[in-house]
Each structure stands twice: as C-alpha cells, then as structure tokens.
Amino acid sequence: MDPTALLECLSSVSCIVTQSSTGLIVGALLFLVAAGLTLIFGVLGVINFSHGSFYMLGAYIALSAYRFTGSYILATLAAGLGVGLFGLVFERFFMRRVYNADVLMQLLVCYAFILILDDVVKIIWGPEFQSMGMPAAFEAPPLFIGGGIVPVFYLYLIAAAGLIALVLWYILAKTRLGKVVRAAAHNPTMTSALGLNTSLIYACVFAFGGLLAGMAGGLAAPVRSMSPGMGFSILIESFIVTVIGGMGSVSGALVGALLIGLVRSFGSIGFPLFVEGIMFLAMVLILVLKPSGLLGKETRS
C-alpha cells in the first residue's frame, strides 16, 4: 500500500484528470450492465445471475460483427440486438418457469447457462484470448486536458453510455411504456386486472436488460480482451453496484457505478493490492448504514 502516492495524485490536476477519465469509463460500462440487472430485478423480482454472460456474449458478437462489417457502431448495435433477442428467448423458455420457485432454483438455471454460454463461446470463437483492437475512427492522438491524458475513445464511450442513460431515463419516466413497466413492478396483479399483458411486459423488460448488457460488451470490446468466462468479474462488480445504488433503482445503479469506477481508478494508485477489498468494504458500509442502498426504497414490514 502507498497512501502517499494517492495523496500526490490528488494534488496533481493531470493525475486527477487521467484517473477520473479511466474511472468514468469503468463506471459507464458497469452502469450499462448493472442497469439491466437492476431493471430486471425491479420489475420481475428476479436476479439474473447469468447477466455477466450476456455481457460476454455481447463482446463476442460485436467482435464478429466488426470483422464482417468493419463498422464499430454497427458492431455495437448488433451486440445489443443479438443479446436482447437471446434474453427474450431465455426468459420465455427458461426463466419464466422459475419465477415463483425458490431462489436456489433460479440460481441453478442461471448458473447452468453461465456454463453453457462459456462452452458455446469456446466452440464458436475458440478458448484463446481475443481482441477487437481499436477501431480506425478512434486511432487519433489523445487529448490533453489539464495536463492529463484522455484517449478519444474514452470520450466516445462515456458519451455513448451517457446517451443510453438519458434514453433509459426518458423511457421509464416520460413515456406510457415506462409507466406501464413501473406499474407492473409496483403491482403486477392490478396491472394484469386492467387488461395489460404482464407476461409480455416481463419478456420485454428481460430482453431490454439483455440489450443493455450486450451493448456494454460491444462498447468494451476495443479496450477489453475477450475470453470465455470474462463475464464473471463484471457480474460481481455489477452486484456490488446494484447493492450500493439500491436494488431496483436505475438511478442508483448510475451513482453506484460511477462511485465504484472512481474507487477502482484512484484506489489502484494508493492501494493496488486492495482494490477489490475497497469495493466490498464500500458495499458493507452501505449495507450497514443504509440497507436499501443509496437511492433504493425502504421496505416496510
């Protein structure tokens, strides 16, 4: 551990800019994964333990789409749509059968698909590490802001995640579809009694959660190496984010993701061997001080 290195960084504008940009891209990717995870939980009351594998699948789909089209934007869209479609199939044929079952049964179904998807990736793309590489459009000199180095791709990734967050907020808060989704999350029985197809709503929400995870995988492909099982670490971090922000709260997922991203970035300077521990420590503190999470709703007994 070297706390003095962290203090020196915090006293340097260039170091703050560099580490903040790194933390923001980590937070942006975590938000997209955690937003889908918390959205599914908030509406369906189910924790999709295979959500990290959705992220992995999105990265590999983006890799193939990029090699075929040469367009990174099309590759990202293909990743989102492909994983969203897979999420729809997964919900219709598997998860919907265990909605009312014990959480252990849900865990077993999801864990089975973690193993299945890992093997599918090995069969189709191979077991070795792969990389998309930086798209030609972003092979430009980095920007220097306050003496800090900020790659152009970082700005694109942060802007893309921010745009997706705004679209998600608008859909949930300002549209009729968002009102229906929130109604189904609050009282599914009454929603069904009013003639709305809650089964279809659940399927769409699950598919949309998959789409977010797939797009996160696609966006991360140029800066992350790909290998079977790569979804496990981001799944753990996404759970930490959802717990800190509040289970079921999309805005909480955003706050939690940015917090964890910055903790990882700055913590790697002062406490390089304890970065994971800091994240779990932050989660424990939130659970002790505010069990519902930063922006989660208190439950009444």
HELIX and SHEET records of a PDB file:
HELIX    1   1 PRO A    3  LEU A   10  1                                   8    
HELIX    2   2 VAL A   13  LEU A   44  1                                  32    
HELIX    3   3 HIS A   51  THR A   69  1                                  19    
HELIX    4   4 TYR A   72  PHE A   93  1                                  22    
HELIX    5   5 MET A   95  VAL A   98  5                                   4    
HELIX    6   6 VAL A  103  TRP A  125  1                                  23    
HELIX    7   7 ALA A  136  PHE A  138  5                                   3    
HELIX    8   8 VAL A  152  LYS A  174  1                                  23    
HELIX    9   9 ARG A  176  HIS A  186  1                                  11    
HELIX   10  10 PRO A  188  ALA A  193  1                                   6    
HELIX   11  11 THR A  198  ALA A  220  1                                  23    
HELIX   12  12 ALA A  221  VAL A  223  5                                   3    
HELIX   13  13 GLY A  231  GLY A  245  1                                  15    
HELIX   14  14 VAL A  250  GLY A  270  1                                  21    
HELIX   15  15 VAL A  275  LEU A  289  1                                  15    
SHEET    1   A 2 LEU A 143  ILE A 145  0                                        
SHEET    2   A 2 GLY A 148  VAL A 150 -1                                        
END                                                                             
